[in-house]
Amino acid sequence: MKQASLTLDPAFRIAAIDPRIRGSFVEHLGRCVYGGIYEPGHPDADADGFRTDVLALTRELGVTTVRYPGGNFVSGYRWEDGIGPRAERPRRLDLAWKTLETNKVGVDEFAAWCRRAQAEPMMAVNLGTRGVEEAAALVEYSNHPGGSYWSDLRVKNGAKEPHGIKIWCLGNEMDGPWQIAHKTARDYGILANQTAKAMRLVDPELELVACGSSNRRMATFGAWEAEVLEHTYNVVDYVSLHSYYKPKDGDFASFLASGVDMDAMIDAVVATADFVKAKLRSSKTINLSYDEWNVWYGSETPGDDTPWAVAPNLFQDQYTLADAVVVGSLINSLLRHADRVKMASFAQLVNVIAPITTENGGPAWRQTIFHPMRLAFQYGIGDALRVEPTGPLVETPEYGAVPQLDCTATLDSETGDAAILAVNRSLTEPLLVETDVRALSGVRVVEHVALHDADRDATNTRDNPDRVVPQTMPAPVLEDGRVRFELPPLSWNLIRLATSPQS
């Protein structure tokens, strides 16, 4: 059996993991909102129409932030349409996804849903068809206590207390030609700067995210970030990144190595942001918000669904065991960059390329990708550690030779809990891993759980929702300051250790 090795040492600390790395995304797209988080008349709906089964799964998943309302949707969105009496809200054509938007859910409902989900809202403003005035008004409506037009209107609409939304995205994917009213880097940078200034005049405590490139394949990648940040460096806190992955022409080896691409994008954006920092002679550091990431099989168009329908079935990917392993690997990439990636939002939460699937009027269930997310969110906390694994390589057509072992580790100094998050990228070969833990005081093994299956295409469905679930593996062997465990082929693994808390 092939072997790999790594070291766990508190001295190899990368950074504290920001809890907001465990975020998600709800867009007015397909059945994410209507039939997803909101379905009046459903047996599990509460008095406000929210599905309590979805809320329970969201809390189980451990989501800390939720980005809203888009996505492509936001670039044509009039937020005023979604407030006030529901019977008086207009129905609008959503040009982004060619659907009919009822506006039954808006900022007030979303803020209320976030409170029940125990998640922090992350709001995006429309910098496609709208701009400075509308964004500032939305901040006033959401956050100002009262005594002004928009804040008093919020109170009149039933929300006496401010929503207190502190994280805001300045538009979405404004570099993309598919975006409504997409812009050049210069035009977007100037508008984002002006909008950020106005929003901060309403609420100085905001955290603002500038749009980065829509993906690493964009022709303007790098140049876009550099120019946008030159315009916005002093008024924003983060720059965004987006990535989606899927197998290409049956190339599963490269698909399993998708984390290599995510690592490269993070490193490139960090380098670009730091270049602008040096050029401007600034003492401020811009961090990263990876606010869209996932496996996505769907095309960039809604497909064959009837246009202008309300909440059609769009992009309802059914995820496999292989997809779950890749998702686990992408989480590893985010954790490896905990020093600069401070927020992340997997897209999306319900039905649309999501870990949670629902049936209208029926049940909700966990997709395969739910499981590595939940376990990594629960146990991948504290400090991220640099583990420097060594071992065999796997050849991939797209990325060349990549490590068979994709791994990261975390250590909570308060509790002494440690976690190793490990992916075996080989489709056929198991891997024996030896971990040097001599630097950890009083270490002991807690458990090893793995997500693996003989059928890489295995899925969870309505009729068989637990076809793919984490399995308890043989306990790792602890001997002479080293822990040994075996990773099945094509698997995501969590090895939990307990140590003496650091004083």
Number of C-alpha atoms within 10 A of each C-alpha: 7 11 15 17 18 22 21 25 17 19 9 14 18 19 18 18 27 19 18 19 24 26 27 29 26 25 22 26 29 23 26 28 23 24 24 25 26 25 21 17 15 17 13 17 19 15 9 13 17 26 24 19 17 24 20 12 20 23 15 15 23 21 27 23 24 30 27 24 26 23 24 25 22 27 27 21 25 15 18 16 20 22 19 17 10 14 8 12 17 14 14 15 18 23 17 20 19 18 22 17 25 19 22 20 21 20 23 19 17 22 24 16 19 17 12 15 22 16 20 20 27 25 24 22 28 26 27 23 13 17 17 19 12 18 23 21 20 20 26 23 25 22 21 21 17 17 10 12 11 18 24 17 17 26 16 11 13 11 18 14 14 18 21 17 18 18 19 23 27 28 26 29 26 27 24 18 11 13 20 21 15 20 18 15 23 15 14 25 25 17 20 28 22 17 23 26 18 18 23 16 14 16 18 11 13 20 18 24 27 31 28 29 28 20 19 20 10 12 11 16 18 19 14 21 26 21 20 27 30 19 20 23 24 17 19 23 19 26 28 25 26 23 23 16 20 19 17 12 6 9 13 18 21 24 24 29 26 24 22 18 19 26 16 13 21 20 13 16 23 20 14 19 24 18 15 20 20 12 10 13 9 12 8 13 16 21 22 26 26 24 27 22 22 24 24 21 17 15 8 9 13 19 12 7 13 11 15 16 15 19 19 19 17 20 21 18 17 22 23 19 27 28 25 29 27 27 27 29 30 26 25 25 23 25 31 23 21 22 18 22 26 21 24 29 26 29 27 24 28 30 27 27 24 28 28 23 26 21 13 13 14 11 14 21 22 22 28 31 29 22 23 26 21 20 19 23 20 14 20 29 21 21 23 29 28 23 22 12 19 16 15 14 14 17 15 16 11 14 15 12 14 18 19 28 26 23 24 26 28 30 29 22 17 11 13 18 22 29 26 24 26 23 28 27 32 23 18 11 15 19 23 18 23 20 19 20 23 15 13 21 13 13 20 20 16 14 16 22 19 23 27 24 20 12 12 17 12 18 22 21 18 15 8 10 15 15 14 23 22 19 13 13 18 11 16 21 14 17 10 9 14 19 24 16 18 20 26 24 20 27 25 29 29 26 22 21 21 20 19 15 15 12 5
